[in-house]
Amino acid sequence: LYPHIVDNEALTSPSIDFSFIIFQKCSERAIASLDFGAIIFTFQSIAKFLNGSFRQTLKKRFVDSLPQKINTWKNPLNEDKRNHSNFLNDLKICGVFINKLCVDFEKNISAVSVFDEKQSEQIKSALNDLKKVSDQYDATTKDAIGLLLECFIPFFQKHLKFFLHDMDYDIDSRMFKHYEINDPFVISFTETLTAILSPYKELLLESTSDDLINAIVSMITSHMEKSILQKNFSYLGGLQFDKDLNFLKGYFKTSKTMRDKFARLTQISTLLTLEKAPEILDYWGENSGDIVWCLTPNEVRNFMKRRKDFNPQVVDRLKLN
């Protein structure tokens, strides 16, 4: 399926393009024959091949291309990165190409009207089976990105551990000013992110890069949310967390997809920056305005109780249900 050396200028393997050209030509010839059996056989064979050995080979190539030694990742741009980026792009583009094949098949089939209703339904069913193969490639791409993310985790881990164990948000005005001058967390964290992700900007398709960034953001936001429940916050600590969060959101650029991923943390930040606990009622229920709360009433209470200066009993009495 692949040459031994990947073309350094290409983001996908040339064999992927060639393969789908062959699939397209085979289907066009089958449809042109007006032979119902040939059409069904061709569609089913393409679906079976793409969902079988073809997809498994792509996945294996990707897994085999991941470096086994962590030190390899310190090199900003190397052959390993080129190879596994290329194979990841292949998985992603296959899903796109399959959808395009289905659109072309439907268009070509609709141009002929020699099949009866039963035959047309069977052809439609065969096409639907092929469309489902695209979903399988999306799932395989997601799994592959998860494996790539596991390779990054050792580099992120020290920052995430620092956020959990050492980043202090129970601070006074002196420490708040100190953080302004000597940021203890978010700047060094984003510098590490940049060092890891920068090489991939020129190696991944835009859609594949978006998938990778989304996976990283999901990991980070999940970790931060869990960590918050193990921390105490002062009012100024809440403001510091809000600054850190806004820095991260700015780093990842807040597209709609990113805003959705940061939505829960953004609302948690709102809770942690309230001056008094009852102020939440100005943003809740009938007063919520454009805010669509992602947090349940119990979650709101749990996060508000991380503020050391909020009386837990007052928080519990808030009418949020």
TORSELO-119615 format. One record per residue: residue in one letter; x, y, z of N, C-alpha, C in turn. Coordinates in steps of 0.2 Angstrom, whole numbers. Layout:
<recs>
REC selo   n.u   n.v   n.w  ca.u  ca.v  ca.w   c.u   c.v   c.w
REC    a     X     Y     Z     X     Y     Z     X     Y     Z
...
</recs>
This chain:
<recs>
REC selo   n.u   n.v   n.w  ca.u  ca.v  ca.w   c.u   c.v   c.w
REC    l     4    -6     0     0     0     0     4     6     0
REC    y    10     6     3    14    12     4    21    11     1
REC    p    24    16    -2    31    16    -4    35    16     3
REC    h    42    14     3    46    14     9    47    21    11
REC    i    48    25     7    49    32     9    43    37     7
REC    v    41    40    12    35    45    11    37    51     7
REC    d    34    54     2    35    60    -1    35    65     4
REC    n    41    69     5    41    74    10    37    80     9
REC    e    35    81     3    31    87     1    24    85     1
REC    a    22    79     1    15    77     1    12    76     8
REC    l     6    78    10     3    77    16    -1    71    17
REC    t    -2    68    11    -5    61    11    -1    57     6
REC    s    -2    50     6     2    46     2    -2    45    -5
REC    p     2    46   -10     0    46   -17    -5    39   -18
REC    s    -3    34   -15    -7    28   -16   -14    28   -14
REC    i   -16    33    -9   -23    34    -7   -27    37   -13
REC    d   -24    42   -17   -27    45   -22   -28    40   -28
REC    f   -23    36   -29   -23    31   -35   -28    26   -33
REC    s   -29    24   -27   -34    19   -25   -41    21   -26
REC    f   -42    27   -24   -49    30   -25   -51    31   -32
REC    i   -46    33   -36   -47    33   -43   -49    27   -46
REC    i   -46    21   -44   -48    15   -46   -55    13   -44
REC    f   -56    14   -37   -63    13   -35   -68    17   -39
REC    q   -67    23   -41   -72    27   -44   -73    24   -52
REC    k   -67    22   -55   -68    19   -62   -72    13   -62
REC    c   -70     9   -57   -74     2   -56   -81     3   -55
REC    s   -83     8   -51   -90     9   -50   -94    12   -56
REC    e   -90    17   -60   -93    20   -66   -94    15   -71
REC    r   -89    10   -72   -90     5   -77   -96     0   -75
REC    a   -97    -1   -68  -102    -6   -66  -109    -2   -68
REC    i  -109     4   -66  -116     8   -67  -117     8   -75
REC    a  -112     9   -79  -112    10   -86  -115     3   -89
REC    s  -113    -2   -86  -115    -9   -89  -123   -10   -88
REC    l  -126    -6   -83  -133    -7   -82  -135   -14   -79
REC    d  -130   -17   -77  -131   -24   -74  -131   -23   -67
REC    f  -138   -25   -65  -139   -24   -57  -134   -28   -53
REC    g  -133   -35   -55  -129   -39   -51  -121   -36   -51
REC    a  -119   -33   -56  -112   -30   -56  -112   -24   -52
REC    i  -117   -20   -52  -117   -14   -48  -117   -16   -40
REC    i  -121   -21   -38  -122   -23   -31  -115   -26   -29
REC    f  -112   -30   -33  -106   -33   -32  -100   -28   -31
REC    t  -100   -23   -36   -95   -18   -35   -95   -14   -29
REC    f  -101   -12   -27  -102    -7   -22  -100   -11   -15
REC    q  -103   -17   -15  -102   -21    -9   -94   -23    -8
REC    s   -91   -25   -14   -84   -26   -14   -79   -20   -11
REC    i   -81   -14   -14   -77    -8   -12   -78    -7    -4
REC    a   -84    -8    -2   -86    -7     5   -82   -12     9
REC    k   -82   -18     7   -79   -23    11   -71   -22    11
REC    f   -68   -20     6   -61   -19     5   -59   -13     9
REC    l   -63    -8     9   -61    -2    12   -62    -3    20
REC    n   -67    -6    22   -68    -7    29   -64   -13    32
REC    g   -60   -17    28   -56   -22    30   -49   -21    30
REC    s   -46   -25    25   -38   -25    25   -36   -18    24
REC    f   -39   -14    20   -37    -7    18   -36    -3    24
REC    r   -42    -2    28   -42     2    34   -37    -1    40
REC    q   -37    -8    40   -32   -11    45   -25    -9    44
REC    t   -23    -9    37   -16    -8    35   -15    -1    36
REC    l   -19     4    35   -18    11    37   -17    12    44
REC    k   -21     9    48   -20     9    55   -14     6    58
REC    k   -12     1    55    -5    -3    57     1     2    55
REC    r     0     5    49     6     9    47     7    15    52
REC    f     1    18    54     1    23    59     4    21    65
REC    v     2    16    68     4    13    75    12    12    74
REC    d    14     8    69    21     6    68    25    12    68
REC    s    23    18    65    27    24    64    28    28    70
REC    l    24    27    75    25    31    82    31    29    85
REC    p    35    34    87    42    32    90    41    29    97
REC    q    45    24    98    45    21   104    49    24   110
REC    k    54    29   108    57    32   113    55    39   114
REC    i    54    41   120    51    48   121    56    53   119
REC    n    63    52   119    68    57   117    67    59   110
REC    t    64    54   106    63    56    99    59    62    98
REC    w    54    63   103    50    69   102    53    76   103
REC    k    59    76   106    63    82   107    65    85   100
REC    n    66    81    95    68    84    89    62    87    86
REC    p    62    93    84    56    97    81    53    94    75
REC    l    57    92    71    55    89    64    59    83    62
REC    n    56    77    62    60    71    60    56    67    56
REC    e    59    61    53    56    57    49    50    53    52
REC    d    50    52    59    45    49    62    39    53    62
REC    k    40    60    63    34    64    63    31    65    56
REC    r    35    65    51    33    65    44    28    59    43
REC    n    31    53    45    28    47    43    21    46    47
REC    h    21    47    53    14    46    57     9    52    55
REC    s    12    58    54     7    63    52     4    61    45
REC    n     8    58    40     6    56    34     1    51    34
REC    f     2    46    38    -3    40    39    -9    43    43
REC    l    -9    47    47   -15    50    51   -19    54    46
REC    n   -15    58    41   -19    61    36   -23    56    31
REC    d   -19    51    30   -22    46    25   -29    43    28
REC    l   -29    42    35   -35    39    38   -41    45    37
REC    k   -39    51    39   -44    56    38   -46    57    31
REC    i   -42    57    26   -44    59    20   -48    53    17
REC    c   -47    47    19   -51    41    16   -58    42    18
REC    g   -60    45    24   -67    46    26   -70    51    21
REC    v   -66    56    19   -68    61    15   -70    59     8
REC    f   -65    55     5   -65    52    -1   -71    47    -2
REC    i   -72    43     4   -78    38     3   -85    42     3
REC    n   -85    48     6   -91    52     6   -92    54    -1
REC    k   -87    56    -4   -87    59   -11   -89    53   -16
REC    l   -86    47   -15   -88    42   -19   -95    41   -19
REC    c   -98    41   -13  -105    40   -12  -109    45   -16
REC    v  -107    51   -15  -111    56   -19  -111    55   -27
REC    d  -105    53   -29  -104    52   -36  -108    46   -38
REC    f  -108    41   -34  -112    35   -36  -119    36   -36
REC    e  -122    40   -31  -129    42   -31  -131    46   -38
REC    k  -126    51   -39  -128    55   -45  -128    51   -52
REC    n  -123    46   -52  -123    42   -58  -129    37   -59
REC    i  -131    34   -53  -136    30   -53  -143    33   -54
REC    s  -144    39   -52  -150    43   -53  -150    45   -60
REC    a  -145    45   -64  -145    47   -71  -148    41   -76
REC    v  -148    35   -73  -151    29   -76  -157    27   -73
REC    s  -162    25   -77  -169    23   -74  -171    16   -76
REC    v  -167    11   -76  -168     5   -79  -170     0   -74
REC    f  -169     2   -67  -170    -3   -62  -177    -2   -59
REC    d  -180    -8   -57  -187    -8   -54  -186    -6   -46
REC    e  -191    -5   -43  -191    -2   -36  -187    -6   -31
REC    k  -188   -13   -32  -184   -18   -27  -177   -17   -29
REC    q  -175   -17   -35  -168   -16   -36  -165   -10   -34
REC    s  -169    -4   -35  -167     2   -33  -166     3   -25
REC    e  -170    -1   -21  -169    -1   -14  -163    -5   -12
REC    q  -161   -10   -16  -155   -14   -14  -149   -10   -16
REC    i  -149    -6   -21  -144    -2   -23  -143     3   -18
REC    k  -148     6   -15  -148    11   -10  -145     9    -4
REC    s  -147     2    -2  -145    -1     4  -137    -2     3
REC    a  -135    -4    -3  -128    -5    -3  -124     1    -3
REC    l  -127     7    -5  -123    13    -4  -123    15     3
REC    n  -129    14     7  -129    16    14  -124    12    18
REC    d  -122     6    16  -117     2    19  -110     5    18
REC    l  -109     8    12  -103    11    10  -102    18    14
REC    k  -108    21    15  -107    27    19  -105    26    26
REC    k  -108    20    29  -106    18    36   -99    17    36
REC    v   -95    15    31   -88    14    31   -84    20    33
REC    s   -87    26    30   -84    32    32   -84    34    39
REC    d   -89    32    43   -90    32    50   -84    28    53
REC    q   -83    22    51   -78    18    53   -71    22    53
REC    y   -70    25    47   -63    29    46   -63    34    51
REC    d   -69    38    52   -69    43    57   -67    41    64
REC    a   -70    35    66   -68    32    73   -61    30    73
REC    t   -58    27    68   -51    25    68   -47    31    68
REC    t   -48    36    65   -44    42    65   -44    45    72
REC    k   -50    45    76   -51    47    83   -46    43    87
REC    d   -46    36    86   -42    31    90   -35    33    89
REC    a   -33    34    83   -26    36    81   -24    42    84
REC    i   -28    47    84   -26    54    88   -26    52    95
REC    g   -30    48    98   -29    46   105   -22    43   106
REC    l   -20    39   102   -13    36   103    -7    41   102
REC    l    -8    46    97    -3    51    97    -3    56   103
REC    l    -9    57   106   -10    61   112    -6    58   118
REC    e    -7    51   118    -3    48   123     4    49   123
REC    c     7    50   117    14    51   116    16    58   119
REC    f    11    63   118    12    70   121    12    70   128
REC    i     8    66   131     6    67   139    12    68   143
REC    p    18    64   142    24    65   147    26    72   147
REC    f    25    76   141    28    82   141    23    87   144
REC    f    16    86   144    11    90   147    11    88   155
REC    q    13    82   156    11    80   163    14    84   169
REC    k    20    87   168    23    91   173    19    97   174
REC    h    16   100   169    12   106   170     5   104   173
REC    l     2    99   171    -4    97   174    -4    95   181
REC    k     2    92   183     3    90   190     4    96   194
REC    f     8   101   191     9   108   194     2   111   196
REC    f    -2   111   191    -9   114   191   -12   111   197
REC    l   -12   104   197   -16   101   202   -13   102   209
REC    h    -6   101   210    -3   100   217     0   107   219
REC    d     2   111   215     7   117   217     4   124   215
REC    m    -1   124   210    -3   130   208    -8   133   214
REC    d    -6   138   217   -10   141   223   -15   146   220
REC    y   -22   145   222   -27   150   220   -30   153   226
REC    d   -27   151   232   -30   154   238   -25   159   240
REC    i   -25   165   237   -20   170   237   -23   177   239
REC    d   -18   181   242   -20   187   244   -17   192   239
REC    s   -18   199   240   -16   204   235    -8   204   233
REC    r    -4   202   238     3   202   237     5   196   232
REC    m     2   190   233     3   185   228     0   186   222
REC    f    -6   189   222    -9   191   215    -5   195   211
REC    k    -1   200   214     3   205   211    10   201   208
REC    h    12   196   213    18   192   211    16   188   205
REC    y    10   185   204     9   181   198     8   186   192
REC    e     7   192   193     7   196   187    14   197   184
REC    i    19   197   188    26   198   186    29   191   184
REC    n    27   186   188    31   180   188    25   174   187
REC    d    23   174   181    17   169   180    20   162   181
REC    p    17   158   186    19   151   188    17   146   183
REC    f    12   147   179     9   141   176     8   142   168
REC    v     3   146   167     0   146   160     5   148   154
REC    i    10   152   155    15   154   150    19   148   149
REC    s    22   145   154    27   139   152    23   133   149
REC    f    16   133   151    12   127   149    11   128   141
REC    t     9   134   139     8   136   132    15   135   128
REC    e    20   137   131    27   136   128    28   129   126
REC    t    26   125   131    27   118   130    23   115   124
REC    l    16   117   124    12   116   119    14   118   112
REC    t    17   124   112    19   126   105    25   122   103
REC    a    30   120   107    36   116   106    33   110   103
REC    i    28   107   106    26   100   103    22   101    97
REC    l    17   106    96    13   106    91    15   110    85
REC    s    20   114    85    22   118    80    24   114    74
REC    p    28   108    74    30   105    68    24   102    65
REC    y    18   101    68    13    97    65     9   102    61
REC    k    10   109    61     6   114    57     7   113    50
REC    e    14   111    48    15   110    41    15   102    39
REC    l    13    98    44    13    91    42     6    88    42
REC    l     1    91    45    -6    89    45   -10    93    41
REC    l   -15    89    38   -21    92    35   -24    97    40
REC    e   -27   102    38   -31   107    42   -36   103    46
REC    s   -40    99    43   -45    95    47   -42    90    52
REC    t   -36    87    50   -33    83    55   -30    87    61
REC    s   -27    92    59   -24    97    64   -30    99    69
REC    d   -36   101    67   -41   103    71   -43    97    75
REC    d   -44    91    73   -45    85    77   -40    84    83
REC    l   -34    85    81   -29    84    86   -29    90    92
REC    i   -30    96    89   -31   101    94   -37   100    99
REC    n   -43    98    96   -49    97    99   -48    92   105
REC    a   -44    86   103   -42    81   108   -38    84   114
REC    i   -33    88   112   -29    91   117   -33    95   122
REC    v   -37    99   119   -41   104   123   -46   100   128
REC    s   -49    95   125   -53    91   129   -49    88   135
REC    m   -43    85   134   -39    82   139   -38    88   144
REC    i   -35    94   142   -33    99   147   -39   101   151
REC    t   -45   103   148   -51   105   151   -53   100   156
REC    s   -53    94   154   -56    89   159   -51    88   165
REC    h   -45    89   164   -40    88   170   -41    94   174
REC    m   -41   100   171   -42   106   175   -48   106   179
REC    e   -54   104   176   -60   104   180   -60    99   186
REC    k   -57    94   185   -56    89   191   -52    92   196
REC    s   -46    95   194   -42    98   199   -45   104   203
REC    i   -49   108   200   -52   113   203   -56   111   209
REC    l   -59   105   209   -63   102   214   -58   100   220
REC    q   -52   100   219   -47    98   224   -43   104   227
REC    k   -46   110   225   -42   116   227   -47   121   231
REC    n   -43   126   234   -47   131   237   -45   138   234
REC    f   -50   142   233   -49   149   230   -51   154   234
REC    s   -48   160   234   -50   166   237   -53   170   231
REC    y   -56   176   233   -59   180   227   -53   182   222
REC    l   -47   184   224   -42   185   220   -39   179   216
REC    g   -40   173   220   -38   167   216   -43   166   211
REC    g   -49   167   212   -54   166   206   -52   171   200
REC    l   -50   177   202   -48   181   196   -42   179   193
REC    q   -37   176   197   -31   173   193   -33   168   189
REC    f   -37   163   191   -39   158   187   -43   160   181
REC    d   -47   165   181   -50   168   175   -45   171   170
REC    k   -40   174   173   -34   176   169   -31   170   165
REC    d   -29   165   169   -26   159   166   -30   156   161
REC    l   -37   155   162   -41   152   157   -42   157   151
REC    n   -42   163   152   -43   167   146   -37   167   142
REC    f   -31   166   145   -25   166   141   -25   159   137
REC    l   -27   154   140   -27   147   137   -32   148   131
REC    k   -38   151   132   -43   151   127   -40   156   121
REC    g   -37   161   123   -34   165   117   -28   161   114
REC    y   -25   157   117   -19   153   114   -22   148   109
REC    f   -28   145   111   -31   140   106   -36   143   101
REC    k   -37   150   102   -41   153    97   -49   151    98
REC    t   -53   155   101   -60   153   102   -64   153    97
REC    s   -64   148    92   -69   147    87   -75   144    91
REC    k   -80   143    87   -86   140    91   -85   134    94
REC    t   -81   129    90   -80   123    93   -76   123    99
REC    m   -71   128    99   -67   129   105   -71   132   111
REC    r   -75   137   109   -79   140   115   -83   134   118
REC    d   -86   130   114   -90   124   117   -86   120   122
REC    k   -79   119   120   -75   114   124   -73   118   130
REC    f   -73   125   130   -71   128   136   -77   131   140
REC    a   -83   129   138   -89   132   141   -90   130   148
REC    r   -89   124   150   -89   122   157   -84   126   161
REC    l   -78   126   159   -73   130   163   -74   137   163
REC    t   -77   140   158   -79   147   158   -84   149   163
REC    q   -89   144   164   -95   145   169   -92   144   176
REC    i   -87   139   177   -84   138   183   -80   144   185
REC    s   -77   147   180   -73   154   182   -78   159   184
REC    t   -84   159   181   -89   164   183   -91   163   190
REC    l   -92   157   192   -94   156   199   -88   158   204
REC    l   -82   156   202   -76   158   206   -74   165   207
REC    t   -77   169   203   -76   176   203   -82   181   205
REC    l   -87   177   208   -92   181   211   -90   184   218
REC    e   -92   190   219   -90   193   225   -94   190   231
REC    k  -100   189   230  -104   185   236  -108   180   232
REC    a  -109   174   237  -112   168   234  -119   170   231
REC    p  -124   174   234  -130   175   231  -130   178   224
REC    e  -125   181   222  -124   184   216  -126   179   210
REC    i  -125   173   211  -126   168   206  -133   168   204
REC    l  -138   170   208  -145   171   206  -146   176   201
REC    d  -141   181   200  -142   186   195  -140   183   188
REC    y  -138   177   188  -136   174   181  -140   167   180
REC    w  -144   165   185  -147   159   185  -155   159   183
REC    g  -157   154   180  -165   153   179  -167   159   175
REC    e  -172   162   177  -175   168   173  -170   173   171
REC    n  -165   174   175  -160   179   175  -154   177   170
REC    s  -154   171   168  -148   169   164  -147   172   157
REC    g  -152   175   154  -152   179   148  -149   174   143
REC    d  -143   176   139  -141   172   134  -136   166   137
REC    i  -135   166   143  -131   160   146  -135   154   146
REC    v  -132   149   143  -135   142   143  -130   138   147
REC    w  -133   136   153  -128   133   158  -127   126   157
REC    c  -121   124   157  -118   117   156  -118   114   163
REC    l  -118   117   168  -117   114   175  -124   113   178
REC    t  -125   108   181  -131   106   185  -131   110   192
REC    p  -137   111   195  -137   115   201  -132   112   206
REC    n  -131   105   207  -127   102   211  -119   104   210
REC    e  -118   104   203  -111   105   201  -110   113   203
REC    v  -114   117   202  -113   124   203  -112   125   211
REC    r  -115   121   215  -114   122   222  -107   119   224
REC    n  -105   113   221   -99   110   222   -93   115   221
REC    f   -94   118   215   -88   123   213   -88   129   217
REC    m   -94   132   219   -94   138   223   -91   136   230
REC    k   -92   130   232   -89   129   239   -81   128   239
REC    r   -78   129   233   -71   129   233   -69   136   235
REC    r   -73   141   235   -71   148   237   -71   147   245
REC    k   -66   148   248   -65   148   255   -69   153   259
REC    d   -70   159   256   -74   164   259   -82   163   258
REC    f   -84   158   255   -91   157   254   -94   152   259
REC    n   -99   154   263  -101   149   268  -105   144   265
REC    p  -103   137   266  -106   132   263  -114   131   264
REC    q  -116   133   270  -123   133   271  -127   138   267
REC    v  -124   144   266  -127   149   262  -127   146   255
REC    v  -122   143   252  -122   140   246  -128   135   245
REC    d  -128   130   250  -133   125   250  -140   128   250
REC    r  -141   134   253  -148   137   253  -150   140   247
REC    l  -145   141   242  -147   145   236  -152   141   232
REC    k  -157   144   229  -163   141   226  -161   141   218
REC    l  -158   135   217  -155   134   210  -159   129   206
REC    n  -164   125   210  -168   120   206  -174   122   203
</recs>
